[in-house]
Structures are given as structure tokens and as C-alpha cells.
Amino acid sequence: MTIKEAQDIVDKWINNTGVRYFNELTNTAMLMEEVGEVARIMARQYGEQSFKKSDKEVNLADEMADVLFVLICLANQTGIDLTDALQKNLEKKSIRDADRHKNNEKLL
């Protein structure tokens, strides 16, 4: 699935199943919530935090998909073409960071 297809699928889902988009502020808060859930899993699975019994059934892929879903909702409702935005962002990074990471001794 392309990013454009994902944006279209999410839009159809929102309008058919979700009734309507939550407002932008609500979706921003929800995005922060979902990113927090990813951070919680990462801290426990890859960091020093230990899992609680209630954390045992977590699914990192599903939580990342939740982040992507809400991000796509925000893009759709603010008129952002994520394919175009990502392409422009990669071009910016390619120019700005052309040698930056190659010259970082910490990465060698």
C-alpha cells in the first residue's frame, strides 16, 4: 500500500465507520497518547524498564500502527499530502545532512 492509498483508506474508514474526524486538537492529543504507548513498550523491551504483568500482552507493531493511523488522520484533515511531505523532507535531509552523519565519530 502506498502512503496515498493509506490516506484514502483511513479517510474512507473515518467517514464510514468513525462517523467523522475528531477535531485537530483531539487528534493531536491522541497522537501524543499513542506515541507514549510506543515509548512505554520501547523502554521495557529495549531499555532498562521492566514489564509489569499488565504489560505482557503489548504489541509494538499494533501501537506503531495506531501512531500512523492518527498521524494520517491529522494529515487528511489539514490537507497534507504525506507522500509529497515525506519526499520534500528527505530532499531537505539529504542536502542538510549530506556529510553530517558520515563525519560523526560517534557513529563510526
Backbone torsions as a table, in degrees:
resi	resn	phi	psi	omega
1	MET	NA	136.3	176.9
2	THR	-83.1	168.8	176.8
3	ILE	-63.9	-41.3	178.4
4	LYS	-60.6	-44.8	177.5
5	GLU	-61.0	-41.0	178.5
6	ALA	-62.2	-42.5	178.4
7	GLN	-62.4	-40.5	178.9
8	ASP	-66.9	-43.0	-179.9
9	ILE	-62.9	-44.8	179.2
10	VAL	-63.3	-42.5	179.7
11	ASP	-61.2	-44.3	177.7
12	LYS	-62.8	-42.5	-179.9
13	TRP	-62.1	-46.5	-179.9
14	ILE	-58.4	-47.0	-175.8
15	ASN	-74.5	-25.0	-179.6
16	ASN	-97.3	-38.3	-174.9
17	THR	-109.0	-41.3	-176.1
18	GLY	-84.9	-2.6	-179.8
19	VAL	74.5	-57.3	177.7
20	ARG	-160.3	166.8	174.6
21	TYR	-70.0	141.8	165.6
22	PHE	-65.7	159.2	179.7
23	ASN	-67.4	165.6	-173.3
24	GLU	-59.7	-38.2	-179.7
25	LEU	-67.6	-42.3	177.2
26	THR	-62.0	-45.2	179.4
27	ASN	-65.1	-33.5	176.5
28	THR	-64.9	-43.9	177.3
29	ALA	-62.9	-40.7	178.5
30	MET	-64.9	-37.0	177.5
31	LEU	-61.8	-43.9	178.9
32	MET	-62.7	-39.4	176.4
33	GLU	-59.1	-48.6	-177.6
34	GLU	-66.1	-40.6	177.2
35	VAL	-62.8	-37.6	176.6
36	GLY	-61.8	-37.9	178.2
37	GLU	-66.8	-37.7	175.4
38	VAL	-64.5	-44.6	-179.7
39	ALA	-61.0	-39.1	179.2
40	ARG	-61.1	-45.4	179.1
41	ILE	-64.9	-44.7	-178.8
42	MET	-60.8	-41.8	-179.6
43	ALA	-64.1	-30.9	-178.5
44	ARG	-89.3	-38.9	-176.5
45	GLN	-81.0	-36.5	-175.7
46	TYR	-116.7	-13.5	179.9
47	GLY	-104.1	-162.8	-175.9
48	GLU	-88.5	-11.0	179.2
49	GLN	-64.2	148.3	177.0
50	SER	-102.3	150.8	178.3
51	PHE	-73.3	144.6	169.1
52	LYS	-93.2	165.8	177.4
53	LYS	-56.1	-38.2	-178.7
54	SER	-71.1	-14.3	179.8
55	ASP	-90.0	-8.3	-170.3
56	LYS	-63.8	-29.2	-175.7
57	GLU	-96.1	17.0	-177.9
58	VAL	-70.5	153.9	-177.8
59	ASN	-133.2	104.2	-176.5
60	LEU	-58.7	-43.4	-179.6
61	ALA	-60.3	-43.2	179.8
62	ASP	-64.8	-40.6	178.9
63	GLU	-66.9	-38.6	176.1
64	MET	-65.0	-37.6	177.2
65	ALA	-64.8	-36.5	175.3
66	ASP	-60.7	-43.0	177.5
67	VAL	-60.0	-47.9	-179.1
68	LEU	-61.9	-42.8	-179.8
69	PHE	-58.3	-49.8	-177.6
70	VAL	-68.5	-37.4	176.7
71	LEU	-61.7	-42.2	177.4
72	ILE	-64.1	-40.2	176.1
73	CYS	-57.3	-47.5	179.9
74	LEU	-62.3	-41.3	178.4
75	ALA	-62.6	-46.2	-179.5
76	ASN	-59.6	-46.4	-173.7
77	GLN	-78.9	-12.9	176.3
78	THR	-106.9	6.3	174.5
79	GLY	74.9	28.1	-179.3
80	ILE	-97.5	127.3	173.2
81	ASP	-86.7	104.9	-174.9
82	LEU	-65.4	-29.7	176.7
83	THR	-62.4	-49.8	179.3
84	ASP	-63.2	-43.5	-179.1
85	ALA	-62.2	-42.7	179.9
86	LEU	-67.2	-41.7	178.3
87	GLN	-60.2	-46.1	179.2
88	LYS	-64.3	-38.6	179.8
89	ASN	-65.3	-41.1	178.4
90	LEU	-66.7	-37.8	176.1
91	GLU	-62.2	-45.4	178.7
92	LYS	-58.7	-47.9	-179.1
93	LYS	-64.5	-36.8	-178.7
94	SER	-65.4	-36.1	178.3
95	ILE	-77.7	-51.1	-175.9
96	ARG	-64.3	-39.3	-172.8
97	ASP	-108.4	22.1	-175.3
98	ALA	-51.3	-42.8	-179.3
99	ASP	-117.5	-9.0	-173.7
100	ARG	-54.5	-50.6	-175.9
101	HIS	-77.9	-31.1	177.4
102	LYS	-64.1	-29.5	-178.3
103	ASN	-95.3	6.5	-179.7
104	ASN	-87.8	108.3	-177.6
105	GLU	-60.8	-27.6	-180.0
106	LYS	-67.3	-20.2	-178.7
107	LEU	-95.5	-6.6	-177.9
108	LEU	-80.9	NA	NA
